Amino acid sequence: MDTIIWLISNHQIYVGDFYKGELKAIPFEKSDTWEVYGADDIEKLVDYMNYPLHYNQFKKSKLVILFDEVKVYEMLRKIERCFKNCEAIVIKRIEPFLLQTLLKEGIRAEQRIEFAGRNYELVEEGEGSLLRPCLEEEEDGETVENPSLNPMALYEYILQLIEEGQIKMQSVEEAFKYDLILSPTTLYIKGGQKEKRYLQVEDIVMRDTIVADGTVLNKGEELFKYKHHVQKMFGRIKTEEIAKQVTKAGKIHFVKAFDENQLIWVLKDEVIGIIGEAASTHEEVMEWYQKNMVR
């Protein structure tokens, strides 16, 4: 049985394959990675792995997918059908695995490392360590080059965790059990926070339209509305109301509380809430979210 590993970071997918005791990286025609900006790009990768690579729609294969941005999970969920033949699957954030791999490699606090074109920094927080993306520094007008992490080191660490039983494989149905609600834009709680200039956009959530936490919704029902303000010429403002609808039936569990004292409710592409089954509890949904979707 193959164990296939996808490492998704900075719009790139590295693919590793472990079969009959041999671990290898899968190269592509023009690059070591597959570029991804949307669900259709991931679907094209699946097609490529079926032909010419003959992975037979992942039959009798385990698939491990690690990603760096929550919107990738939603891309994967849109093409859930592509993974229906997997023997087992697991989908998680990549940062905790990067961190542990780097610690094994001997990285020190405040040291920076590059992976998939993105620089990370190891910082101490409380009694533990945290890996976070960092801005590139410039020195004499040139970008500082940080040492790179070889994807093979990450593949090996993941296989070790699977063998030790520390990574729990799931069915495809379990892996895509929940639907993330991502914010379509940066949603402000109060208006008038931006400088007025031509084509300036300000989106203000309408508090009274937000459904109660724990509400069971049908597919297509409204979760909330917001006012979309666009600054036009001569001081005019064009305003329209836009509804955020759910794409899956189920119970809504809000991740981000609405606080009247805050300026912003959520940033663009942040998780607002999660749709679970009608019988799901807030505790179980938040536990899943913390284990799989948080760095």
Disulfide bonds with the S-S distance in Angstrom:
none
